[in-house]
Amino acid sequence: MGRCPECGTWGTVDEVALSAVGSATRRAVAPASPAVPISSIDPGRTRHFHTGVSELDRVLGGGLVPGSVTLLAGDPGVGKSTLLLEVAHRWALTGRRALYLSGEESAGQIRLRAERTGCSHDEVFLAAESDLQTALGHIDAVRPSLVVVDSVQTLSTTEADGVTGGVTQVRAVTTALTMTAKTSGVAMLLVGHVTKDGAIAGPRSLEHLVDVVLHFEGDRASALRMVRGVKNRFGAADEVGCFLLHDSGIECVADPSGLFLDQRPKAVPGTAVTVTLDGKRPLIGEVQALIGAPASGSPRRAVSGIDSSRAAMITAVLEKRARLPVGANDIYLSTVGGMRLTDSSSDLAVALAVASSALDVPLPPTTVAIGEVGLAGDLRRVTGMDRRLAEAARLGFTSAVVPTGITAAPAGLRVLPAEDIVGALQVLTRIGQNSPN
């Protein structure tokens, strides 16, 4: 181009070589600290400190790590603030200082909850603050070793655009809190809101910024609460912690299997017990089935705590492969204690519960059923069978109906193998007739 299109002057356009611009991006900069062999790094820098809440420590991998950022997300009213106030109280009982920053409640409201749950301690400092810079000033003034932020969506900063709780604000607030935790060595616990779909509100990068992501789950109709690990840079990410939420606070449940069993003095037709794995934790669950009279119209299927499509598949397998005429009947399936059975290992227990109700033959209360049911009626083994059988033996069960190929069993537990669903029903009939109940 010989003439400038702006001023109309000839011969004023200069040529610039692109290689000169690209060479600046390849310029090396001396690092502030040299790279060192990985074997020379002290692993004690990531040592866990117990929170005093045993079930939370289980999910965290042993406790909180100084300088770590943990995000706890859950539905409104599930008990997030109650749990973290308990953590701050237990933390202060060991002589360490905790700071509770609340952007949702006043200090008086938190004080009332602390009095109700017995979590008052002089080393627990409270501050009702929604401005990020002021919250960071509280951290500098108090100098705690644990900071609870309730919640990250209520904090805002003037250094970022957008409304409070928006994507830009949440990202800026979390970045600043993470930088504070890394530079000061304070353990940070952030409360996160969830959307109506159960996902953590805010940008997806929020889960990448923090070190640990926990989901707090629970049904409003039940007192049982579960903390499930989703991401953990300092331990396993598939642990589950169980709690009971009361008016007077929250308590740990080290052995939750009893919550999912309906204790009765004698065996009842239509019930079967299974062992499911929630992460690495084996849990005992009970399936209850009721077969109604044949319906004149379309038969009814009512399912609670079990996948409805999987229950329909098991019913079809029983009718086609085992010749059990239950397809025209009303079928009601439910679990005990609000437990949800999403693992395929509960297929055999569902099938035996339906068959037990249809045949009016009870299973002994000391028998568990573990296995996956295929469309061909075959029984398939599931993962973690050794842990499942060990948990059943620990809780006093004496026999287990399992797929073939499993020979090793804990002491006191008798394995009853079955090749297919027909063999499982034969085992059901045999042990049901020989049962003293």
Disulfide bonds with the S-S distance in Angstrom:
none
